[in-house]
Amino acid sequence: MNILAFGASYSSTSINRRFAIYTTQLFEQNNSVEILDLRDFDLPLFTVDLEASLGHPAIINRFLEKLEWADFIIISMSEHNGSFNAAFKNLMDWTSRVKRDMFNNKPVLLLSTSPSPRGGAGSLQAGQDLIGRFSAKVIDRFSLPQFAKNFNETDGITEPEYLAEYRQVIQAVKKELDLI
């Protein structure tokens, strides 16, 4: 199985990118994993005027090729003021102009984390609504609050309650994908 993962953030220090990478480790056995850095898909702010003058930047086709390659996608949504960040929305805006059903009904595990006690819950819901419009099949989701308090690079999720919930989500996803 080909697994594509990314943090829906353009930050070089993205905690959501780190969380997505951590999650891929639970799916690596007998699977091919590719981690995207969305900074490689930087686009000007979408407008129909710009689309008319520029056409569709080649970078969009590269992103679509990555989505097409994947059998399963892991996305960890960053949160800015209760929703996903503008750069991720911009990527979806541009890409949807080339292929509206860009996710092609592929299974998606949607994650989020943030420094706050809500753990990016607003972004998680908004992200599910957004990618659902583009034919993503969100099979499960998980939000980790207070990333710095509840996660470290060595142990992963450190709070037992969140770890138990996360493990349930991972098991459900693996079952849905016939990986157990």
VENFEN-V454894 format. One record per residue. N is the residue number from 1. RES is the residue in one letter. PSI is psi in degrees with one decimal (* if undefined). OMEGA is omega in whole degrees, -180 to 180 (* if undefined). Layout:
n res psi omega
N RES PSI OMEGA
N RES PSI OMEGA
This chain:
n res psi omega
1 M 138.4 177
2 N 120.8 -177
3 I 125.8 178
4 L 134.1 -180
5 A 146.2 174
6 F 154.2 168
7 G 129.6 -178
8 A 62.1 -176
9 S 151.5 177
10 Y 13.2 180
11 S 137.7 178
12 S -18.4 -180
13 T 30.2 -174
14 S 122.1 174
15 I -26.7 178
16 N -34.3 174
17 R -43.8 178
18 R -40.4 -180
19 F -39.8 177
20 A -43.9 179
21 I -45.6 178
22 Y -44.0 -178
23 T -34.6 -180
24 T -29.0 -179
25 Q -23.0 -180
26 L -4.6 -178
27 F 2.5 -171
28 E -32.4 -174
29 Q 121.8 179
30 N 21.1 179
31 N 155.5 174
32 S 130.1 -177
33 V 134.0 172
34 E 131.9 178
35 I 123.2 176
36 L 146.0 170
37 D 111.4 -175
38 L -14.1 175
39 R -17.5 176
40 D -2.7 -178
41 F 45.8 -179
42 D 130.0 -178
43 L 153.3 174
44 P 158.8 179
45 L 125.6 -176
46 F 132.3 165
47 T 154.2 178
48 V -29.9 177
49 D -44.4 179
50 L -39.7 177
51 E -41.2 -180
52 A -36.2 -178
53 S -35.2 -177
54 L -26.3 -167
55 G -150.1 -179
56 H 114.9 -180
57 P 143.6 -178
58 A -26.6 -180
59 I -31.5 179
60 I -43.0 179
61 N -34.1 176
62 R -42.3 178
63 F -44.1 178
64 L -37.7 177
65 E -39.3 178
66 K -45.2 178
67 L -40.1 -180
68 E -38.7 -180
69 W -35.0 -172
70 A 143.3 170
71 D -22.5 -177
72 F 139.4 -175
73 I 134.0 175
74 I 122.3 179
75 I 128.5 174
76 S 113.9 -173
77 M 124.1 171
78 S 160.2 -178
79 E 131.7 174
80 H 113.1 177
81 N 44.3 174
82 G 4.6 179
83 S -178.8 177
84 F 164.6 -177
85 N 157.1 -176
86 A -34.3 -178
87 A -40.5 177
88 F -43.3 177
89 K -40.3 179
90 N -41.5 177
91 L -42.2 178
92 M -40.5 179
93 D -50.3 180
94 W -47.5 -175
95 T -38.3 -179
96 S -20.8 177
97 R -22.4 178
98 V -42.4 -179
99 K 102.7 -176
100 R -42.6 -178
101 D 50.3 -172
102 M -29.7 -179
103 F -9.9 169
104 N 38.4 180
105 N 26.1 179
106 K 148.2 179
107 P 138.7 -178
108 V 133.6 167
109 L 120.7 -177
110 L 125.7 -179
111 L 164.9 168
112 S 153.6 171
113 T 158.9 177
114 S 169.4 176
115 P -16.4 -173
116 S 164.9 178
117 P -17.8 179
118 R -15.6 175
119 G 25.0 -179
120 G 22.8 -177
121 A -37.1 178
122 G -41.5 178
123 S -38.5 180
124 L -48.5 -180
125 Q -46.8 180
126 A -39.1 178
127 G -41.1 178
128 Q -43.1 178
129 D -44.0 -178
130 L -55.2 -175
131 I -23.8 174
132 G -31.9 177
133 R -21.0 -177
134 F 29.4 173
135 S 31.8 171
136 A 140.4 177
137 K 90.8 -179
138 V 113.2 -176
139 I -20.4 173
140 D 170.2 -179
141 R 155.8 -180
142 F 138.4 178
143 S 128.5 178
144 L 112.3 178
145 P 161.1 174
146 Q 66.3 -175
147 F -50.5 -176
148 A -31.1 179
149 K -33.1 -170
150 N 10.4 -177
151 F 140.9 167
152 N 157.1 -173
153 E -31.4 -177
154 T -47.9 -173
155 D -13.9 -175
156 G -132.9 180
157 I 125.0 -174
158 T -21.6 180
159 E 117.1 -174
160 P -40.2 -179
161 E -45.4 180
162 Y -36.9 178
163 L -42.9 179
164 A -44.1 179
165 E -43.7 179
166 Y -46.2 179
167 R -38.2 177
168 Q -42.7 179
169 V -46.2 -179
170 I -43.5 179
171 Q -42.0 179
172 A -40.6 179
173 V -46.1 179
174 K -40.4 178
175 K -45.6 179
176 E -35.2 -178
177 L 5.0 -177
178 D 42.3 178
179 L 2.4 175
180 I * *
